[in-house]
């Protein structure tokens, strides 16, 4: 039985070595490509400038934006609302959700202070100072200071702009209040 197992292992080793050798082609003409991306004023690429400008626009105190939720099927605006400063996803947090103690791999984690306690986390703070991910719902305050929360479901296209759009009609306009209120 031992001889049969040993023979099987040897056959497997021969197959693996043969596959590995066949995967390497020393005559290949393909080389690793690299591109020198030009930088502009301040030493930033266009992508870096766009990200920086988005962060500045998203965090401009007192700014008003316009949120449109379009039907992916008809193209009609289902909901319109102003947004005071920024729309935020429900998954965003001020502190990381994953922490670790001191262990074998703790050296690769980041030190953060949460509610007066020093902890370690594998999460990286994002450029806007938050942790977490985007969606499953969005929330915002409109120009009148009214809080809104929207769960994104199938068939919706969300558009946010710093200028109002000229749309033919809006089904629910959150900017209009019911008479007498």
Secondary structure by P-SEA (a helix, b strand, c coil): caaaaaaaaaaaaaaaaaaaaaaccccccccbbbbbcccccccccaaaaaaaaaaaaacccbbbbbbbbbccccccccbbbbbcccccccccccccccccccccccccbbbbbcccccccccccccccccccccccbbbbbcccbbbbbbbbcccbbbbbbcccccccccccccccccccc
